[in-house]
């Protein structure tokens, strides 16, 4: 039996789908409040629980040989930053301890490239570019750095049988929420992004990330970390590609980050009362000062990992968002 956490979400659902396609028995741990949109396959065994509920973790891990811990609170803004940290750090600690109790044979822990330092002049970071928790910008990055160190320590000190994967920026179908990058695609495809800031990111198809998880299970070395990335791209070029595919004129106005901070502060003030995550955040603007480029050479070499061009990932994302009413026309 294989347990997948976060299977109601974007990456977790892609991992679960690929495992089912391989003929594996898949159990998923989901909260009572989680969307069931990505959990429609009747072959999935659903266990209701929470990373903060030890008894539910023990139930979910009964007779489990392999654990994919994909669940995370991926937000760049929250009313309470501690909520992000509790889920990503304390939830990971509780699940790893439960996996040890259950005798799980293999764990794939989903970290993030958020745990890596950006390099000067846009040089791609690799697995050696580790970020210190004190240098992490925002609660999400901080929580992922601390959680990754926690898993590292448990591997070294308690023989936790874990492999760590660091996805870059997944895009593609079934982004129900959507993720922050999915929101950019929706807004740009809908013609609601007249301007942008200078930054860069690494885009990867969510199905390639899921395949990388499975390769890490099959071929990864215990205690090692593997970047699961795709193609480095400037934000302006990403928006131009979205515009080309959708048949719109790409945004031409490039704004300095300092001019957008007042908008971000105002959006966060409104969000504090509405509870709805703002599209522009101060954390996002701070992160945008660096070109977030990454190398997947280690995963390619050791896992046989491959990623398709980002234009294909963008096309699949737009098609799914159109089909599901996020983008009209």
C-alpha positions in Angstrom: 0.0 0.0 0.0 1.2 3.5 -0.8 0.0 6.6 1.1 0.0 10.0 -0.5 -0.6 13.2 1.5 -1.8 16.3 -0.3 -3.6 14.3 -2.9 -6.4 16.8 -3.1 -3.9 19.4 -4.2 -2.0 20.1 -7.4 1.2 18.0 -7.2 -0.2 15.4 -4.8 -3.1 14.6 -7.1 -0.7 14.2 -10.1 1.4 11.7 -8.0 -1.6 9.7 -7.0 -2.9 9.5 -10.6 0.4 8.2 -11.9 0.6 5.6 -9.1 -2.9 4.4 -9.9 -2.0 4.2 -13.6 0.9 1.9 -12.6 -1.5 -0.4 -10.9 -0.5 0.5 -7.4 -2.8 0.5 -4.4 -3.1 4.1 -3.3 -4.5 5.5 -0.1 -4.8 9.3 0.4 -4.9 11.3 3.6 -7.3 14.3 3.4 -8.8 16.8 5.8 -12.5 17.0 6.2 -12.4 20.5 4.7 -10.4 19.5 1.6 -11.8 19.7 -1.9 -12.6 16.3 -3.4 -12.4 17.5 -7.0 -9.0 15.8 -7.6 -10.1 12.6 -5.7 -12.8 11.3 -8.0 -11.1 8.1 -9.0 -13.0 5.2 -7.2 -9.7 3.2 -6.9 -8.4 5.7 -4.4 -8.8 4.7 -0.7 -9.6 7.9 1.2 -8.7 8.3 4.9 -9.9 11.4 6.6 -7.5 12.9 9.0 -5.1 15.7 9.7 -1.3 16.1 10.1 -2.0 17.5 13.6 -4.0 14.4 14.6 -1.6 11.5 15.5 -4.3 8.9 15.7 -5.4 9.7 12.1 -1.8 9.4 11.0 -1.5 6.0 12.5 -4.7 4.9 10.8 -3.6 6.2 7.5 -0.2 4.5 7.7 -1.4 1.1 8.7 0.1 -1.5 6.3 1.8 1.2 4.2 5.1 0.4 2.7 5.7 3.7 0.8 4.8 7.2 1.8 4.7 10.3 -0.5 4.5 13.3 1.8 3.4 16.0 -0.7 1.0 18.0 1.5 2.0 21.6 2.3 0.5 24.9 3.0 1.7 26.8 -0.1 0.7 30.4 0.4 2.7 33.6 0.2 0.3 35.4 2.5 -1.7 34.3 5.5 -3.5 36.2 8.3 -1.4 34.0 10.7 2.1 33.0 9.5 2.2 30.5 12.3 -0.5 28.5 10.6 1.8 27.9 7.6 4.7 26.9 9.9 2.6 24.5 12.0 1.4 22.6 8.9 4.7 22.5 7.1 7.0 21.9 10.0 5.1 20.4 12.9 2.9 18.4 10.5 5.9 17.0 8.7 7.5 16.1 12.1 4.4 14.3 13.2 4.0 12.4 10.0 7.7 11.3 9.9 7.4 10.1 13.5 4.3 8.2 12.6 6.0 6.6 9.6 8.8 5.4 11.8 6.3 3.8 14.2 4.5 2.2 11.3 7.7 0.7 9.8 7.3 2.5 6.4 10.1 1.2 4.1 10.5 4.2 1.8 9.5 7.9 2.1 9.6 10.6 -0.6 9.3 14.0 1.0 8.3 16.9 -1.1 10.4 19.9 -0.2 10.8 22.9 -2.6 13.3 25.0 -4.4 12.3 27.6 -1.8 15.0 25.9 0.4 17.7 27.0 -2.1 19.6 30.2 -2.5 19.4 32.2 -5.7 22.8 32.6 -7.5 24.3 35.9 -8.8 23.4 37.0 -12.3 20.8 34.3 -12.8 23.2 31.4 -12.6 21.1 28.2 -11.9 21.1 26.9 -8.3 21.7 23.3 -7.6 21.2 21.1 -4.5 24.3 22.5 -2.9 22.9 26.0 -2.7 21.3 25.6 0.7 19.4 28.5 2.3 19.7 29.3 6.0 16.4 29.6 7.8 17.3 33.1 9.0 17.7 34.2 5.3 14.4 32.9 4.2 11.8 35.4 3.0 8.3 34.8 4.2 6.7 32.1 6.3 6.4 29.6 3.4 10.1 29.6 2.5 11.1 29.6 6.2 8.8 26.7 7.0 10.1 24.6 4.0 13.7 25.2 5.0 13.1 24.2 8.6 11.0 21.1 7.5 13.7 20.0 5.1 16.4 20.2 7.8 14.1 18.2 10.1 13.8 15.4 7.6 17.6 15.6 7.0 18.2 15.2 10.7 15.8 12.3 11.1 17.6 10.5 8.2 21.0 11.0 9.8 20.0 10.3 13.4 17.0 7.9 13.2 17.6 6.1 9.9 14.5 7.6 8.4 14.3 6.0 4.9 13.6 9.3 3.2 14.5 10.8 -0.2 13.9 14.5 -0.7 12.6 16.1 -3.9 12.6 19.8 -4.6 10.1 20.8 -7.3 10.5 24.2 -8.9 7.3 25.9 -10.1 4.8 23.3 -11.4 2.1 24.3 -13.8 -0.4 22.3 -15.8 -3.9 20.7 -15.5 -5.9 20.1 -12.3 -4.6 23.3 -10.5 -7.9 23.6 -8.7 -7.1 26.2 -6.1 -5.1 27.6 -8.2 -1.5 27.9 -7.0 0.1 31.4 -7.1 1.7 30.6 -10.5 -1.6 29.2 -11.8 -3.2 32.5 -10.8 -0.7 34.4 -12.9 -1.6 32.2 -15.9 -5.3 32.7 -15.3 -4.9 36.5 -15.0 -2.6 36.8 -18.0 -4.8 34.6 -20.2 -7.8 36.7 -19.2 -6.1 39.9 -20.1 -5.8 41.2 -16.6 -2.1 41.6 -16.4 -1.2 44.9 -18.1 2.2 45.1 -16.5 4.9 43.0 -14.8 8.1 43.1 -12.9 11.5 41.9 -13.9 12.1 38.4 -12.5 12.6 34.9 -13.6 11.4 31.5 -12.6 11.8 27.8 -13.5 8.6 26.3 -15.0 7.9 22.6 -15.0 4.9 20.5 -16.1 3.2 19.1 -13.0 3.1 15.6 -14.6 6.9 15.7 -15.0 7.2 16.6 -11.3 4.9 13.6 -10.4 7.1 11.3 -12.6 10.1 12.7 -10.8 8.6 11.7 -7.4 8.1 8.1 -8.6 11.6 8.0 -10.0 12.9 9.2 -6.6 11.0 6.3 -4.9 12.4 3.8 -7.3 16.0 5.1 -7.8 16.7 7.9 -5.4 19.4 7.5 -2.7 18.3 7.8 1.0 19.1 11.2 2.4 19.7 12.8 -1.0 17.9 15.8 -2.5 16.8 16.1 -6.1 15.6 19.3 -7.9 12.7 18.5 -10.1 12.7 21.5 -12.4 12.0 22.4 -16.0 12.9 25.5 -18.0 14.3 28.8 -16.8 12.2 31.6 -18.1 11.9 35.4 -17.6 8.4 36.4 -16.4 8.0 38.7 -19.3 8.8 35.8 -21.7 6.3 33.6 -19.8 3.6 36.3 -20.2 4.4 36.7 -23.9 4.0 32.9 -24.4 0.7 32.9 -22.7 -0.4 35.9 -24.8 0.7 34.1 -28.0 -1.2 30.9 -27.1 -4.4 32.8 -26.1 -4.2 35.3 -29.0 -3.8 38.4 -27.0 -1.2 41.2 -27.0 1.4 40.6 -24.3 1.9 43.2 -21.6 4.6 45.7 -22.5 4.8 47.8 -19.3 7.6 46.7 -17.0 7.4 48.2 -13.5 10.0 48.6 -10.8 9.1 46.6 -7.8 9.2 49.7 -5.5 6.2 51.1 -7.4 4.1 48.0 -6.6 4.8 47.8 -2.9 2.0 50.3 -2.0 -0.5 48.2 -4.0 0.7 45.0 -2.2 0.4 46.6 1.2 -3.1 47.7 0.4 -4.1 44.3 -1.0 -2.8 42.6 2.1 -4.7 45.0 4.4 -7.9 44.1 2.5 -7.1 40.4 2.6 -6.7 40.6 6.4 -10.4 41.3 6.6 -11.7 39.2 3.7 -9.4 36.2 4.3 -8.8 35.9 0.6 -5.1 35.6 -0.5 -4.2 38.8 -2.4 -2.8 38.5 -5.9 0.1 40.8 -5.2 2.0 40.3 -1.9 5.0 41.9 -0.3 6.6 38.5 0.1 6.2 37.9 -3.6 7.8 41.2 -4.5 10.8 40.5 -2.2 11.2 37.1 -3.9 11.0 38.7 -7.3 14.3 40.6 -6.8 16.1 37.3 -7.7 16.1 35.2 -10.8 14.9 31.9 -9.5 16.7 29.6 -11.9 17.6 25.9 -11.1 19.4 22.9 -12.5 17.9 19.5 -12.5 21.1 17.8 -13.7 21.4 15.6 -10.6 17.9 14.2 -11.0 18.5 13.7 -14.8 21.7 11.9 -14.0 20.6 9.7 -11.1 16.8 9.3 -11.6 16.5 9.5 -15.4 14.3 12.6 -14.9 13.1 14.5 -17.9 11.0 17.6 -18.3 9.2 18.9 -21.4 9.5 22.5 -22.7 7.6 25.0 -20.6 5.4 26.1 -23.6 3.8 22.6 -23.5 3.1 23.0 -19.8 1.6 26.5 -20.3 -0.6 25.1 -23.1 -1.9 22.3 -20.9 -2.5 24.7 -18.0 -4.4 27.1 -20.3 -6.5 24.3 -21.8 -7.5 23.0 -18.3 -8.3 26.5 -17.0 -10.4 27.2 -20.0 -12.2 23.8 -19.8 -13.0 24.4 -16.1 -14.2 28.0 -16.5 -11.2 29.9 -15.0 -10.5 31.5 -18.3 -13.3 32.5 -20.6 -13.2 32.4 -24.4 
